[in-house]
Amino acid sequence: MKRALIMAALLAATSLGNAHASNLRMSWWGSDDRHLATQEALKVCGAKLGHTISPEFTGWQGHQEKIATQLAGRTDPDIMQVNWPWLPLFSKNGDGFADLNQYKDIIDLSQWSDADLKSATVKGKLNGVPVSTTGRIFIYNKTVYEKAGIAIPKTWNDVFAAAPVLKAKLGNDYYPFEAAPSEGNGLNARIVVVLRATQMTGKTFIDPETNKVAWSEADLVEALNFYQSLVDKGVIESWKNSSAGGNRPLFENPKWANGRYASSYQWDTTYGKIAAPLEKGLELVSARSPTSEGGKSEGIYRKPSMLFSISKNSKDPKAAAQVINCLLNDPEAVTILGATRGIPSSKIAIKTLTDAGKIKPVQADAYKVVVESEGPTVSPLIEHPRITEAFDSNLEAFAYGQQSAEDTAAEIIAGVDEALTGI
């Protein structure tokens, strides 16, 4: 009798487990190390949860187009790795993906900061959870600054003061900072202008709540003139002169490799890439943005590098939520994934990898700057191609002396406003 009761209980448990088992699909892009780690982590999570998760992975090229086609045809996977700038493309009103606030009893959202969750929220709906967070930080060539007898700058006044000292002690072709155009666009110059205006106003360029330009023309004029003062006072090389050497990415630029550009404003995740080409004996350190006198914010440009989202068409979104929670918060799965998507945003994931020695101290230092710095929430529209084109084309004309700061500010705001109406 006792044996019969035990068998009945086991059969009931098995039946219950099967009733909640689900067949899911998950898609992502990436390199081979990410593909292998994610497939292994999905096996672990599937075994723990009783679900079967079919992997769908590709390289970066063409992945956005693939997702767009699937979303249009409602054939999208249950779980998707989503690029943050895609939110205004695929979820303009916040209803392009499932609202993960509905599954907060399944996904432990307390592992993410309020800022992280806000950055993935559209019209009050949580469109995904950040897998990792990245930000623009100042990276200094410590060795060059030490040779010149200069402390790492804490304010923009310190940066300006460093220019004549570097040139006098090391050579006229040394610059305390770089904002050179790269790979045919004005990104590095643009983000310096954006940083200045954000610091002085305390507002991001495009308000994420209204999707409208948050700065006045006067705000942008001041930032443009600040950029020009960096050129005039020898803090950075002019756009024209730096372009004459070829619009190469920083890690391919010999002026960076030999220390003539003594600092840069880069994504923290590129630390290893830009450290690799440095000449022997040169050492980098990361630091918070230099502050502006009279400024209202540090102006950190922080964003999710990618999200895990759930399809609004999923037949079992609760099961999909279980898988996401496992991948991002379960220590075993987290250890398998490691840093294949950058340093995780989840607090328990960071602790797990740090305790396991899987995050290098230099990576941890750079990430600490990102998460501890202050600034307004940034809209993903700031990276939309139509927005950047309107900004960069006018900024280049200003940098070459073809437009005044006033005309440039007016043209940028008018161009961005026009782009925003069509997005």
C-alpha positions, -999 to +999 in steps of 0.1 A: +000+000+000+028+024+010+047+016-023+015+023-043+011+057-026+047+066-034+043+056-070+011+076-073+029+107-059+058+103-083+034+099-113+015+130-102+047+150-099+058+139-133+024+148-148+025+182-132+060+188-145+050+178-180+020+201-179+042+230-173+070+220-197+072+243-228+090+243-261+106+277-266+128+294-292+156+319-284+175+340-309+207+361-306+237+373-326+273+371-317+306+353-321+315+316-316+323+320-279+289+335-273+271+309-293+288+280-275+283+294-240+247+304-246+237+269-260+253+253-229+236+277-205+202+270-223+207+232-217+213+239-180+183+262-177+161+238-197+170+209-175+163+229-143+130+243-155+117+213-176+116+234-208+132+227-242+148+258-257+157+258-294+187+281-302+187+304-333+219+323-336+237+343-363+265+368-367+256+405-364+253+411-402+217+408-412+203+400-377+183+432-374+166+425-408+159+390-397+142+401-365+122+428-384+109+402-408+099+378-380+082+405-360+062+416-391+051+380-397+046+372-360+071+343-363+095+358-338+112+336-312+099+335-276+131+351-263+152+376-283+185+393-277+176+429-287+199+457-295+189+488-274+186+512-303+160+489-319+134+499-293+121+529-312+122+509-344+102+479-331+084+492-301+077+529-306+048+529-281+062+502-258+039+474-271+064+458-295+075+433-269+060+418-238+059+440-207+083+423-183+067+441-154+040+415-156+065+388-148+083+404-119+072+375-097+093+353-120+122+375-130+141+389-100+141+426-112+157+437-079+190+425-094+189+455-117+193+492-108+164+516-113+184+533-140+190+501-159+153+492-158+143+527-168+166+526-198+147+496-211+113+510-204+091+525-232+059+543-223+059+526-189+064+491-203+096+472-195+106+459-230+135+438-218+161+434-191+196+447-197+220+418-202+250+442-197+254+479-194+280+501-210+289+537-209+313+563-222+341+570-198+374+589-199+404+567-204+438+584-197+473+574-207+487+574-172+523+572-183+521+602-205+505+623-179+531+612-153+560+621-177+546+656-180+541+658-142+504+663-145+477+647-123+448+629-140+423+658-146+391+661-125+377+691-142+376+705-177+398+734-164+424+708-156+422+694-191+427+728-206+456+735-183+473+702-193+476+712-230+505+738-227+523+716-202+522+685-224+534+705-254+562+722-235+575+690-219+568+663-245+563+681-279+538+703-298+522+672-313+509+660-279+473+665-270+457+659-236+425+646-252+413+633-286+379+637-303+389+628-339+364+617-365+366+580-370+357+556-399+339+583-419+317+598-391+319+625-365+310+602-336+339+612-313+334+649-319+296+646-316+296+628-282+319+655-268+294+682-278+266+661-264+285+656-231+291+693-227+255+702-233+243+674-210+266+685-182+256+722-185+218+716-188+213+684-168+192+672-197+199+646-224+197+656-261+164+638-268+139+635-240+131+598-237+096+606-224+085+631-251+109+620-280+117+657-286+149+677-285+154+688-249+180+716-255+175+751-267+195+765-296+214+785-270+223+753-251+237+738-283+256+769-293+274+769-260+284+733-264+296+739-300+317+769-289+331+747-261+342+721-287+359+749-307+377+761-276+392+726-272+406+730-307+417+766-303+436+759-271+454+728-283+434+703-261+424+683-292+435+682-328+412+699-353+388+678-373+406+688-405+441+679-393+431+646-378+411+636-409+443+643-430+458+613-413+429+590-423+397+584-405+409+554-386+394+539-355+413+548-323+429+514-319+445+517-354+457+553-349+495+556-343+490+589-324+470+569-298+495+540-298+525+562-291+508+584-265+505+616-285+467+615-278+469+612-240+432+604-233+400+595-250+362+592-243+353+556-251+329+528-242+342+510-212+338+477-231+365+488-256+392+490-229+410+459-240+408+468-277+423+502-272+449+491-247+463+463-270+481+486-296+498+508-270+536+509-272+555+490-245+555+508-211+523+529-216+495+523-192+459+533-192+435+542-163+398+549-164+382+579-147+349+598-143+342+626-167+358+659-159+332+682-145+322+715-160+321+747-139+285+757-134+274+723-147+243+705-135+253+669-142+283+646-148+264+637-180+273+600-181+263+584-214+251+550-201+230+525-219+222+488-221+245+471-246+217+447-253+184+433-238+167+400-234+131+405-244+100+383-247+079+382-278+044+396-274+033+366-295+048+340-273+024+312-263+041+307-230+056+340-218+059+328-182+081+300-193+102+324-213+105+347-182+117+317-162+145+311-188+156+347-188+157+347-150+178+316-151+202+328-178+209+361-160+205+353-123+212+316-118+249+312-107+255+281-128+241+296-160+259+330-152+292+312-148+288+294-181+279+327-200+308+345-183+315+379-200+305+368-235+281+397-235+302+421-214+301+425-176+265+416-166+241+442-153+225+418-128+240+423-093+241+386-085+257+378-119+285+404-113+292+390-078+292+354-092+318+362-119+339+384-096+341+357-070+351+332-097+378+356-109+362+359-144+363+397-145+397+413-148+404+441-123+409+467-151+375+457-165+359+460-131+375+495-125+361+508-158+326+493-152+326+509-117+330+543-133+300+536-155+276+525-128+287+551-102+286+581-125+255+603-127+235+615-156+200+616-172+184+586-188+194+585-225+169+579-253+178+551-278+168+576-306+201+593-300+218+565-320+192+565-349+210+569-382+187+598-393+195+616-360+233+611-362+234+622-399+216+654-391+240+661-363+273+650-379+269+667-413+263+701-396+290+695-370+315+688-397+306+721-415+311+739-382+344+722-375+357+733-410+346+769-404+318+768-430+290+775-405+287+797-374+278+780-341+244+797-342+236+785-377+249+750-369+228+747-337+197+758-356+203+734-385+210+704-361+178+710-341+157+715-372+172+684-389+167+663-358+131+676-352+123+667-388+139+632-384+119+626-352+086+633-369+093+605-393+105+579-369 
